[in-house]
Amino acid sequence: MNTKWLQEAARWEKSGIDFVMVSVLSIKGSTPREIGARMLVSQHALYGTVGGGNLEWQAIARARERLATGDNVPQTHDYPLGATLGQCCGGFVTLLFESMMQTPLHIAIFGAGHVGRAIVHCLENIPCQVTWIDSREQEFPAHIPSNTRVQLSEYPVDEINALPAQSYFLIVTHNHQLDLELTEAALKRNDAAFIGVIGSKTKSARFRHRLHSKGFSDAQIASMHCPMGDTEIHSKQPGEIAISVLAQVLKIRATQEVPATQAVSI
């Protein structure tokens, strides 16, 4: 049994790619593929095959229509392999369409120091898309995970407005003033899923005072997590700080999960 599709599906999921898995659910008569044959379809890529020809062309079109409309309800569809489909097998195939629609998890990390590198290392095994921003090219490691895009920027604050809505902003730079400016820019967007700033309680109090003096509302200021991280994890080690921060992020994101729905036939 060929299971390479599992590896490819895991790779796409890790990279945050939405896709549809098309499976041969049942067959009658002469058909080009066996039960269990699978094809993965994203908007821009394919992996595997369910038989080729017009059958596959129609399956790809249906899968991409599901991606475009956000349809995530599993469905089956019957295909008679006769003249109407332009195939001469004479058999009958039922395909199962399962959408792997991932709630976009985009994490923007500002700072490529010890903590930033530790966070990116942890995120390598989490299905998400990461934008990693710093002005210091030499701070980025040689190995960059496949789900991470490095953005070299002379002034990282300029990158804030180009990031997707509902991003998780993790601010861990080497400069307190830059941290404050990044926080201000993120708060002004009013669409962040999370704004976290590394620091102490003293830094937090100073930032809150400065933000209040600049006209930010109490609600806006309260949405800033500083110090960020799980309050039950106390450490100054970069790796442990990274785990603490991501524990907090994942707890917050868990409240946004949508329950799965059951399959229907069409």
Backbone torsions as a table, in degrees:
resi	resn	phi	psi	omega
1	MET	NA	127.3	-179.2
2	ASN	-81.0	118.9	-179.2
3	THR	-115.7	16.1	-179.4
4	LYS	-62.9	-26.6	178.8
5	TRP	-62.3	-30.1	177.8
6	LEU	-62.9	-42.3	178.9
7	GLN	-64.9	-41.7	-179.9
8	GLU	-68.4	-40.0	177.6
9	ALA	-62.0	-40.9	178.8
10	ALA	-64.4	-38.0	179.4
11	ARG	-66.5	-42.8	178.5
12	TRP	-65.1	-42.2	179.7
13	GLU	-62.5	-42.5	179.8
14	LYS	-61.5	-33.6	-179.5
15	SER	-85.6	1.8	177.7
16	GLY	75.3	24.2	-177.8
17	ILE	-89.0	128.5	173.0
18	ASP	-76.3	139.0	178.3
19	PHE	-155.2	166.6	176.0
20	VAL	-116.7	132.5	173.7
21	MET	-96.7	119.4	179.4
22	VAL	-104.8	122.4	-176.1
23	SER	-123.2	143.3	172.3
24	VAL	-78.0	109.6	-174.1
25	LEU	-88.0	-40.5	178.7
26	SER	-153.9	156.3	-179.8
27	ILE	-139.3	154.3	171.9
28	LYS	-139.0	137.3	178.4
29	GLY	70.5	-152.3	-177.5
30	SER	-83.1	122.2	-178.9
31	THR	-137.6	153.6	-176.4
32	PRO	-73.4	-23.3	-179.7
33	ARG	-134.0	162.8	-177.5
34	GLU	-91.4	165.6	174.3
35	ILE	-59.9	134.6	179.8
36	GLY	98.9	-11.7	175.8
37	ALA	-63.3	141.6	-174.3
38	ARG	-134.8	153.2	175.3
39	MET	-137.5	134.9	175.8
40	LEU	-102.4	133.2	-176.3
41	VAL	-129.5	119.0	169.2
42	SER	-108.8	-179.6	-179.9
43	GLN	-67.0	-21.8	-174.5
44	HIS	-129.8	4.7	-177.1
45	ALA	-148.5	161.0	177.6
46	LEU	-134.9	150.9	171.6
47	TYR	-146.6	130.2	-180.0
48	GLY	84.8	-175.6	-178.9
49	THR	-153.7	149.4	174.0
50	VAL	-114.0	13.8	173.9
51	GLY	139.6	-12.3	179.4
52	GLY	74.9	-173.3	177.0
53	GLY	63.3	-158.1	-177.2
54	ASN	-67.8	-29.7	175.6
55	LEU	-56.7	-50.6	-178.0
56	GLU	-68.6	-38.8	179.2
57	TRP	-59.6	-44.8	179.7
58	GLN	-67.3	-37.0	179.0
59	ALA	-64.6	-41.8	178.6
60	ILE	-63.5	-43.3	-179.9
61	ALA	-62.4	-42.9	179.5
62	ARG	-65.1	-41.5	-179.6
63	ALA	-62.8	-43.9	-177.9
64	ARG	-72.3	-27.9	173.1
65	GLU	-65.5	-39.3	177.4
66	ARG	-62.6	-41.9	178.8
67	LEU	-63.7	-40.9	-178.1
68	ALA	-66.7	-33.9	-177.5
69	THR	-94.5	-7.9	-179.3
70	GLY	76.4	20.6	-179.2
71	ASP	-72.5	116.7	-178.8
72	ASN	-117.8	18.2	176.7
73	VAL	-88.5	120.3	178.1
74	PRO	-57.2	137.8	-177.7
75	GLN	-139.7	153.5	171.2
76	THR	-113.1	152.7	177.9
77	HIS	-144.5	136.4	-176.7
78	ASP	-94.6	139.3	-179.7
79	TYR	-130.9	105.9	172.3
80	PRO	-77.5	127.0	-174.5
81	LEU	-89.9	67.6	-179.2
82	GLY	-125.2	-154.8	-174.0
83	ALA	-63.6	-36.3	-177.3
84	THR	-64.8	-26.2	179.7
85	LEU	-97.2	-4.3	-179.9
86	GLY	74.0	23.1	178.3
87	GLN	-127.8	149.0	-171.2
88	CYS	-111.5	15.3	-179.2
89	CYS	-63.2	-37.5	-179.4
90	GLY	83.5	1.1	-179.8
91	GLY	-92.7	-160.9	-174.8
92	PHE	-147.1	129.0	-176.8
93	VAL	-125.7	135.7	170.2
94	THR	-111.0	124.1	180.0
95	LEU	-106.9	142.7	175.1
96	LEU	-105.6	128.3	179.4
97	PHE	-109.6	118.5	178.9
98	GLU	-123.9	116.3	-178.9
99	SER	-83.1	130.3	173.9
100	MET	-104.6	71.6	-177.2
101	MET	-88.0	118.1	-176.4
102	GLN	-100.4	127.2	173.8
103	THR	-60.6	118.0	-173.3
104	PRO	-56.0	123.5	173.3
105	LEU	-114.0	103.5	179.1
106	HIS	-112.8	125.2	-178.7
107	ILE	-117.5	122.8	177.0
108	ALA	-104.1	119.6	-178.3
109	ILE	-110.3	121.8	178.3
110	PHE	-105.1	109.3	-179.3
111	GLY	122.8	124.0	-178.3
112	ALA	-110.6	27.2	176.4
113	GLY	-79.0	-161.5	-174.8
114	HIS	-58.9	-44.6	-177.7
115	VAL	-70.9	-43.1	177.5
116	GLY	-57.9	-43.3	179.1
117	ARG	-65.7	-38.4	179.2
118	ALA	-65.5	-39.6	179.1
119	ILE	-65.1	-45.9	179.7
120	VAL	-61.6	-39.3	178.2
121	HIS	-60.4	-44.3	178.7
122	CYS	-65.3	-37.2	-176.2
123	LEU	-73.5	-12.4	-178.7
124	GLU	-59.5	-27.3	-178.0
125	ASN	-106.9	19.0	178.6
126	ILE	-119.1	132.7	178.8
127	PRO	-67.5	101.9	-179.1
128	CYS	-163.5	170.7	173.9
129	GLN	-117.1	131.0	-174.3
130	VAL	-118.9	132.6	168.7
131	THR	-111.3	121.6	-173.4
132	TRP	-114.0	116.8	-168.7
133	ILE	-120.9	133.0	174.2
134	ASP	-161.5	159.9	177.8
135	SER	-92.6	-7.6	-172.9
136	ARG	-108.0	98.7	-175.9
137	GLU	-58.8	-35.3	-175.6
138	GLN	-69.4	-14.5	-179.0
139	GLU	-80.4	-20.6	-179.5
140	PHE	-75.9	136.9	-179.5
141	PRO	-73.2	167.3	179.2
142	ALA	-67.1	-37.6	-179.6
143	HIS	-93.4	120.3	176.1
144	ILE	-114.7	122.8	-179.3
145	PRO	-57.6	154.3	-176.9
146	SER	-65.0	-23.3	-179.8
147	ASN	-92.6	11.9	-175.1
148	THR	-120.8	131.9	175.6
149	ARG	-111.5	123.0	178.8
150	VAL	-84.9	132.1	178.3
151	GLN	-122.1	106.3	177.0
152	LEU	-85.0	123.1	-174.9
153	SER	-140.4	128.5	179.7
154	GLU	-61.8	-35.1	178.2
155	TYR	-134.4	93.5	-173.0
156	PRO	-53.9	-26.6	179.4
157	VAL	-58.3	-30.9	-179.4
158	ASP	-64.0	-17.9	-176.4
159	GLU	-88.5	-11.8	-173.9
160	ILE	-56.8	-50.8	-172.1
161	ASN	-70.4	-16.6	-179.5
162	ALA	-86.6	-6.1	-176.7
163	LEU	-81.9	153.1	-176.9
164	PRO	-63.3	152.6	172.7
165	ALA	-61.9	154.2	-179.5
166	GLN	62.4	28.7	174.0
167	SER	-76.2	155.8	172.9
168	TYR	-101.0	114.4	-177.1
169	PHE	-95.6	119.3	177.4
170	LEU	-114.6	110.8	-173.3
171	ILE	-104.5	108.9	-174.5
172	VAL	-138.1	46.6	-177.3
173	THR	-81.2	178.4	-179.0
174	HIS	-91.1	3.1	-170.5
175	ASN	-132.1	118.9	-177.2
176	HIS	-63.7	-38.7	179.8
177	GLN	-65.1	-39.9	177.0
178	LEU	-65.8	-39.8	175.9
179	ASP	-56.0	-44.1	-178.9
180	LEU	-65.2	-43.8	-179.3
181	GLU	-65.6	-38.2	176.9
182	LEU	-65.4	-40.8	178.8
183	THR	-62.7	-44.8	178.4
184	GLU	-58.7	-46.8	-177.8
185	ALA	-64.7	-39.0	179.2
186	ALA	-67.8	-41.0	179.4
187	LEU	-65.2	-36.6	-178.9
188	LYS	-64.5	-25.2	179.2
189	ARG	-67.8	-33.5	-179.8
190	ASN	60.3	24.1	178.3
191	ASP	-138.4	17.8	180.0
192	ALA	-78.8	140.8	174.2
193	ALA	-75.6	-26.7	-176.7
194	PHE	-164.3	137.5	173.3
195	ILE	-127.5	111.6	-178.8
196	GLY	-120.3	139.4	-178.9
197	VAL	-128.4	130.1	177.1
198	ILE	-73.5	144.6	178.0
199	GLY	157.5	-174.0	-178.9
200	SER	-101.2	175.2	174.7
201	LYS	-64.6	-33.1	177.3
202	THR	-65.2	-44.2	177.4
203	LYS	-62.6	-40.6	179.2
204	SER	-60.6	-46.4	-179.2
205	ALA	-63.0	-40.5	179.9
206	ARG	-65.1	-43.7	-180.0
207	PHE	-63.7	-43.8	-178.4
208	ARG	-63.2	-39.2	177.8
209	HIS	-64.8	-44.7	-179.2
210	ARG	-65.4	-41.7	179.9
211	LEU	-64.6	-40.3	178.2
212	HIS	-63.0	-40.7	-179.6
213	SER	-68.0	-20.6	179.6
214	LYS	-94.1	5.8	172.9
215	GLY	95.5	7.3	177.0
216	PHE	-72.8	142.4	-177.3
217	SER	-74.5	164.3	177.3
218	ASP	-60.7	-38.2	-179.7
219	ALA	-65.7	-41.5	178.2
220	GLN	-63.2	-46.3	-178.4
221	ILE	-64.0	-38.0	-179.5
222	ALA	-66.1	-22.2	-179.5
223	SER	-78.7	-9.1	176.2
224	MET	-85.0	127.1	178.1
225	HIS	-99.7	103.2	178.6
226	CYS	-146.9	118.2	-1.6
227	PRO	-69.2	141.4	177.8
228	MET	-87.1	161.5	179.1
229	GLY	119.2	165.4	177.5
230	ASP	-65.2	124.0	-175.6
231	THR	-65.7	-16.8	-179.4
232	GLU	-90.9	-2.8	178.6
233	ILE	-109.8	116.6	-178.0
234	HIS	-117.1	114.5	-179.4
235	SER	-162.6	155.5	173.5
236	LYS	-114.0	7.7	177.9
237	GLN	-83.5	129.6	-177.2
238	PRO	-50.9	-44.9	-178.4
239	GLY	-63.9	-40.3	-180.0
240	GLU	-73.3	-34.1	174.5
241	ILE	-62.7	-43.0	179.3
242	ALA	-59.1	-45.5	179.0
243	ILE	-62.6	-41.1	179.4
244	SER	-62.2	-45.8	-179.2
245	VAL	-63.7	-46.7	-177.4
246	LEU	-70.3	-28.8	173.9
247	ALA	-61.7	-42.1	178.5
248	GLN	-66.3	-44.0	-179.9
249	VAL	-60.8	-46.2	-177.1
250	LEU	-69.1	-32.4	175.6
251	LYS	-64.1	-43.0	179.5
252	ILE	-66.4	-43.0	-178.5
253	ARG	-67.2	-29.9	-178.3
254	ALA	-59.1	-27.2	-180.0
255	THR	-71.8	-12.3	-177.8
256	GLN	-98.9	-1.1	-176.9
257	GLU	-67.2	143.4	179.9
258	VAL	-109.0	130.6	179.9
259	PRO	-63.4	146.3	-179.6
260	ALA	-70.2	153.3	178.4
261	THR	-109.7	165.3	-176.7
262	GLN	-89.6	160.7	-177.8
263	ALA	-74.8	149.2	174.2
264	VAL	-130.4	156.0	177.6
265	SER	-102.5	148.4	176.7
266	ILE	-129.6	NA	NA
